[in-house]
C-alpha cells in the first residue's frame, strides 16, 4: 500500500491535514486487515480460510476498481508521477473478512483499526511537524513515524489478545515430515510466493499470493512456521542483497543474492530444529532483522562511520529490551490468550 507521496503532503504546511488523514486511514486499514487475518488463523479450517481468502480477493478487486483506479479519493500526487493506490481495496477486504470470520474478528479488527490510525497518523504528524518547524535538524523523521506506528499497532494487538479467548482448533497437531520433505516444501512455497507476488499483473498481487498460501497451510500446517519465520527472514536477506548490489553498488548482484538464499536456507533449518520454541524463534528473527538494519548502516556509501547513528543504536537497544522482556518465555507455545 503506497504511502510515500502521502508523506509528501504531511511534510508541507498547506497539505498537512490531507496527509494526516491519508496516513491515518492507511495505517488503520493495515491494522484492521491484519487483526482479521490473525483471528482466521485461530481456527484454520479449510472451508473457512478458503471463503475468507475469496472474500478478501474479490473485495480488494471491487475497492480497487470502484475507488482507487478511478482515483475517486486519492492520497497521492496527481501532478507528479501519480502512484496506483490500493487502500480502498484493502478496506473492503477487511470488512469482507470480518464478516466471513465472525464476531471475534470484529473484536480484533476494531482496536487494530484504532491503533493503526493513531500510530500512522500521529507518527506521520511527528515527521511532518518536525520537518516543517525544524528543517535544520537532520533527523530520521521517517523512522520516528515508523517506530510510533509499531508502538501503537503493537499495543492494539496486545489489547485485543488480552481481551480475547482463542477458540479451540479441534484438530490434532500434524507431525512434521522428514527433513528433506520439509526443506523442499519450504523452498517451493517461498519460491511460489515470491514468484506470484512479483509476476502477477495486479496491484494487489501479494494479497492474492498470500491468500492462496493460507488455504494451502490448512492442509499442510507444518509449513506455517516457515511462512511466519523463514519467508520473513528471506525477504530481509533479499532486501539486504538489493541494497548491497543496486542501491549502494558495493558489488555484483549474483553473489549477494546467492548469499541471501544460502542464509535463508540456514535460517529455515534452524526453524525446523527449534520447532516448538516460539520465544527462541522470535528472538532469532528479531535479531536477524536488527542485524540487517545495522549492516545497511555499515555499508552505506558514507562509510562505517554511518553506524554512529541514534537510529542504529535505537534498533539495538529496543531489541535488547524486547529480549529482556521475553526472558523465561521459551518453551511455552501453549500460553492462552490473555493469560499474561
C-alpha positions as CSV (number, residue, x, y, z in Angstrom):
1,X,0.0,0.0,0.0
2,X,1.9,3.1,-1.3
3,X,2.3,6.0,1.1
4,X,5.4,7.8,0.1
5,X,3.6,10.6,-1.7
6,X,1.1,10.8,1.2
7,X,4.1,11.6,3.4
8,X,4.9,14.3,0.9
9,X,1.6,16.0,1.8
10,X,2.1,15.9,5.6
11,X,5.5,17.5,5.5
12,X,4.1,20.7,3.9
13,X,2.0,23.0,6.0
14,X,-0.6,23.7,3.2
15,X,-1.4,20.0,2.8
16,X,-0.6,18.7,6.3
17,X,-4.2,17.7,7.2
18,X,-4.8,15.8,4.0
19,X,-1.6,13.9,4.5
20,X,-2.6,13.2,8.1
21,X,-6.0,11.8,7.0
22,X,-4.4,9.7,4.3
23,X,-1.7,8.2,6.6
24,X,-4.1,7.6,9.4
25,X,-6.6,5.9,7.2
26,X,-3.9,3.7,5.6
27,X,-2.5,2.7,9.0
28,X,-6.0,1.9,10.2
29,X,-6.7,-0.3,7.2
30,X,-3.4,-2.2,7.7
31,X,-4.3,-2.8,11.3
32,X,-7.9,-3.9,10.7
33,X,-7.0,-6.4,8.0
34,X,-4.1,-7.8,10.0
35,X,-6.3,-8.3,13.0
36,X,-9.0,-10.2,11.0
37,X,-6.3,-12.4,9.3
38,X,-4.8,-13.3,12.7
39,X,-8.2,-14.4,14.0
40,X,-8.8,-16.5,11.0
41,X,-5.6,-18.4,11.9
42,X,-7.1,-19.4,15.3
43,X,-9.3,-22.0,13.7
44,X,-7.7,-22.6,10.3
45,X,-10.4,-24.9,8.8
46,X,-10.0,-25.2,5.0
47,X,-13.5,-24.1,4.2
48,X,-13.4,-21.0,6.4
49,X,-10.0,-19.9,5.2
50,X,-10.9,-20.6,1.5
51,X,-14.1,-18.4,1.9
52,X,-12.1,-15.7,3.7
53,X,-9.4,-15.8,1.0
54,X,-12.0,-15.5,-1.7
55,X,-13.8,-12.7,0.1
56,X,-10.5,-10.7,0.5
57,X,-9.5,-11.1,-3.2
58,X,-13.0,-10.2,-4.5
59,X,-13.4,-7.3,-2.1
60,X,-10.0,-5.9,-2.8
61,X,-10.7,-6.0,-6.6
62,X,-14.0,-4.2,-6.0
63,X,-12.5,-1.4,-3.9
64,X,-9.6,-1.0,-6.3
65,X,-11.9,-0.8,-9.3
66,X,-14.6,1.4,-7.7
67,X,-12.4,3.9,-5.7
68,X,-8.6,3.5,-6.3
69,X,-8.3,3.0,-10.0
70,X,-10.6,6.0,-10.9
71,X,-9.0,8.0,-8.1
72,X,-12.3,9.0,-6.5
73,X,-10.5,9.7,-3.3
74,X,-6.7,10.0,-3.8
75,X,-3.9,10.4,-1.3
76,X,-1.0,10.6,-3.7
77,X,0.2,13.3,-6.0
78,X,-1.8,13.7,-9.2
79,X,0.7,16.2,-10.6
80,X,3.9,14.3,-10.1
81,X,4.1,10.7,-11.2
82,X,0.8,9.6,-9.8
83,X,1.0,6.3,-7.8
84,X,-1.5,3.5,-8.1
85,X,-3.2,3.2,-4.7
86,X,-5.0,0.2,-3.2
87,X,-6.1,1.4,0.3
88,X,-9.9,1.2,-0.6
89,X,-9.4,-2.3,-1.8
90,X,-7.8,-3.4,1.5
91,X,-10.6,-1.5,3.4
92,X,-13.2,-3.5,1.5
93,X,-11.2,-6.7,2.1
94,X,-11.0,-6.1,5.9
95,X,-14.8,-5.5,6.0
96,X,-15.5,-8.6,4.0
97,X,-13.1,-10.8,6.0
98,X,-14.5,-9.7,9.4
99,X,-18.0,-10.6,8.0
100,X,-16.9,-14.0,7.0
101,X,-14.9,-14.9,10.1
102,X,-17.3,-13.5,12.6
103,X,-17.6,-11.5,15.8
104,X,-14.1,-12.4,17.2
105,X,-12.5,-10.9,14.0
106,X,-14.5,-7.8,14.6
107,X,-13.3,-7.5,18.2
108,X,-9.7,-7.7,16.9
109,X,-10.1,-5.5,13.8
110,X,-11.6,-2.6,15.7
111,X,-8.8,-1.9,18.2
112,X,-6.2,-2.6,15.4
113,X,-8.0,-0.1,13.2
114,X,-7.8,2.5,16.0
115,X,-4.2,1.6,16.9
116,X,-3.2,1.8,13.2
117,X,-4.9,5.1,12.7
118,X,-3.2,6.7,15.8
119,X,0.1,5.1,15.0
120,X,0.5,6.1,11.4
121,X,-1.5,9.3,11.6
122,X,0.2,10.7,14.6
123,X,3.5,9.2,13.6
124,X,3.2,10.9,10.3
125,X,2.4,14.2,12.1
126,X,5.6,13.8,14.2
127,X,7.5,13.6,10.9
128,X,5.6,16.4,9.3
129,X,5.8,18.9,12.1
130,X,9.5,18.1,12.7
131,X,10.3,18.7,9.0
132,X,8.1,21.8,8.8
133,X,9.3,23.6,12.0
134,X,12.8,22.2,12.5
135,X,14.2,21.8,8.9
136,X,17.7,22.5,10.2
137,X,17.7,19.2,12.2
138,X,18.9,16.4,10.1
139,X,17.0,13.7,11.9
140,X,15.4,10.4,10.8
141,X,11.9,11.7,10.9
142,X,10.6,8.8,8.7
143,X,11.9,6.3,11.2
144,X,10.2,8.1,14.1
145,X,7.0,7.7,12.2
146,X,7.5,4.0,11.7
147,X,8.6,3.5,15.3
148,X,5.4,5.2,16.6
149,X,3.3,3.1,14.2
150,X,4.9,-0.1,15.5
151,X,4.3,1.0,19.1
152,X,0.6,1.8,18.6
153,X,-0.2,-1.1,16.4
154,X,1.7,-3.4,18.8
155,X,-0.4,-2.0,21.7
156,X,-3.6,-2.7,19.7
157,X,-2.6,-6.3,19.1
158,X,-1.7,-6.8,22.7
159,X,-5.0,-5.2,23.9
160,X,-7.0,-7.5,21.5
161,X,-5.1,-10.5,22.7
162,X,-5.6,-9.7,26.4
163,X,-9.3,-9.3,25.9
164,X,-9.9,-12.4,23.8
165,X,-10.1,-16.1,24.1
166,X,-9.0,-18.2,21.2
167,X,-11.5,-20.9,20.1
168,X,-10.4,-24.5,20.3
169,X,-9.0,-25.7,17.0
170,X,-10.3,-29.2,17.4
171,X,-7.7,-30.9,15.2
172,X,-4.7,-32.9,16.3
173,X,-1.3,-31.4,15.7
174,X,0.2,-32.7,12.5
175,X,3.7,-34.2,12.9
176,X,6.4,-32.7,10.7
177,X,7.5,-34.7,7.7
178,X,11.1,-35.9,7.0
179,X,13.6,-33.1,7.0
180,X,14.2,-33.2,3.2
181,X,10.4,-33.0,2.6
182,X,10.0,-30.0,4.9
183,X,13.0,-28.2,3.5
184,X,11.9,-28.9,-0.1
185,X,8.4,-27.8,0.7
186,X,9.6,-24.6,2.4
187,X,11.8,-23.8,-0.7
188,X,8.9,-24.4,-3.2
189,X,6.5,-22.4,-1.0
190,X,8.8,-19.4,-0.7
191,X,9.6,-19.5,-4.4
192,X,5.9,-19.7,-5.4
193,X,5.0,-16.9,-3.0
194,X,7.7,-14.5,-4.4
195,X,7.1,-15.5,-8.0
196,X,3.3,-14.9,-7.8
197,X,3.8,-11.6,-6.0
198,X,6.4,-10.3,-8.5
199,X,4.8,-11.7,-11.7
200,X,1.0,-11.3,-11.2
201,X,0.0,-8.2,-13.0
202,X,-2.4,-6.7,-10.5
203,X,-2.0,-4.1,-7.9
204,X,-2.7,-6.5,-5.0
205,X,-0.6,-9.4,-6.2
206,X,0.9,-10.1,-2.7
207,X,-2.6,-10.3,-1.2
208,X,-3.6,-12.9,-3.9
209,X,-0.5,-14.9,-3.3
210,X,-0.8,-14.7,0.5
211,X,-4.5,-15.7,0.4
212,X,-3.8,-18.7,-1.7
213,X,-1.0,-19.7,0.6
214,X,-3.2,-19.5,3.6
215,X,-5.5,-22.1,2.1
216,X,-2.6,-24.4,1.4
217,X,-1.5,-24.1,5.0
218,X,-4.8,-25.5,6.3
219,X,-3.7,-28.8,4.6
220,X,0.0,-28.6,5.3
221,X,0.2,-27.0,8.7
222,X,3.9,-27.9,9.2
223,X,4.6,-25.2,6.6
224,X,3.1,-22.4,8.7
225,X,6.2,-21.9,10.8
226,X,8.2,-21.3,7.6
227,X,5.7,-18.7,6.4
228,X,6.0,-17.0,9.8
229,X,9.8,-17.1,10.2
230,X,11.7,-18.4,7.1
231,X,9.9,-16.3,4.5
232,X,10.2,-13.2,6.7
233,X,13.9,-13.8,7.0
234,X,14.3,-14.4,3.3
235,X,12.6,-11.1,2.5
236,X,15.0,-9.3,4.8
237,X,18.0,-11.1,3.3
238,X,17.0,-10.4,-0.3
239,X,16.4,-6.8,0.7
240,X,20.0,-6.5,2.1
241,X,21.3,-8.1,-1.1
242,X,19.4,-5.4,-3.1
243,X,21.0,-2.6,-1.1
244,X,24.5,-4.1,-1.4
245,X,24.3,-4.5,-5.2
246,X,21.8,-2.0,-6.5
247,X,21.2,0.8,-4.0
248,X,24.8,1.2,-2.7
249,X,26.6,-0.5,-5.6
250,X,29.1,-2.3,-3.3
251,X,29.4,-5.3,-5.5
252,X,27.8,-7.6,-8.1
253,X,24.3,-8.8,-7.6
254,X,24.7,-12.6,-8.2
255,X,27.0,-13.3,-5.2
256,X,24.9,-11.1,-2.9
257,X,21.6,-12.8,-3.8
258,X,23.3,-16.2,-3.7
259,X,24.4,-15.5,-0.1
260,X,20.9,-14.3,0.8
261,X,19.4,-17.6,-0.5
262,X,22.0,-19.7,1.4
263,X,21.4,-17.7,4.6
264,X,17.6,-18.2,4.2
265,X,18.1,-22.0,3.8
266,X,20.2,-22.0,7.0
267,X,17.5,-20.0,8.8
268,X,14.9,-22.4,7.6
269,X,16.9,-25.3,9.1
270,X,17.0,-23.5,12.4
271,X,13.3,-23.1,12.3
272,X,13.0,-26.9,11.9
273,X,15.5,-27.5,14.7
274,X,13.8,-25.1,17.1
275,X,10.2,-26.0,16.4
276,X,8.0,-25.7,19.5
277,X,10.1,-22.9,20.9
278,X,8.4,-19.7,19.6
279,X,10.3,-17.5,22.1
280,X,13.6,-18.5,20.7
281,X,12.5,-18.2,17.1
282,X,11.0,-14.7,17.7
283,X,14.3,-13.6,19.3
284,X,16.3,-15.0,16.4
285,X,14.1,-13.3,13.8
286,X,14.2,-10.0,15.7
287,X,17.9,-10.0,15.9
288,X,18.3,-11.1,12.3
289,X,16.2,-8.1,11.3
290,X,18.1,-5.7,13.6
291,X,21.4,-7.1,12.2
292,X,20.1,-6.4,8.7
293,X,19.4,-2.8,9.6
294,X,22.8,-2.4,11.2
295,X,24.6,-3.8,8.2
296,X,22.7,-1.4,6.0
297,X,24.1,1.5,8.0
298,X,27.6,0.0,7.8
299,X,27.6,-0.5,4.0
300,X,26.2,3.0,3.3
301,X,28.4,5.0,0.9
302,X,29.2,7.4,3.8
303,X,31.3,4.6,5.3
304,X,31.5,2.7,8.5
305,X,31.1,5.9,10.5
306,X,27.5,5.9,9.4
307,X,27.0,3.3,12.2
308,X,27.4,6.2,14.7
309,X,23.7,7.0,14.4
310,X,21.0,7.3,17.0
311,X,18.5,5.2,15.0
312,X,21.0,2.3,14.6
313,X,21.6,2.5,18.3
314,X,17.9,2.6,18.9
315,X,17.3,-0.6,16.9
316,X,19.9,-2.4,19.0
317,X,18.6,-1.0,22.3
318,X,15.0,-1.9,21.5
319,X,16.0,-5.4,20.6
320,X,17.9,-5.8,23.9
321,X,14.8,-4.5,25.8
322,X,12.5,-7.0,24.0
323,X,14.8,-9.9,24.6
324,X,14.9,-8.9,28.3
325,X,11.1,-8.8,28.4
326,X,10.9,-12.2,26.7
327,X,13.3,-13.9,29.1
328,X,11.8,-17.0,30.7
329,X,9.1,-17.4,28.0
330,X,10.9,-20.1,25.9
331,X,9.3,-23.5,25.6
332,X,5.8,-22.1,26.3
333,X,4.0,-22.4,23.0
334,X,0.7,-23.2,24.5
335,X,0.1,-20.0,26.5
336,X,-3.5,-19.0,26.4
337,X,-4.6,-15.6,25.1
338,X,-4.8,-13.1,27.8
339,X,-3.1,-15.3,30.3
340,X,-0.2,-13.0,30.7
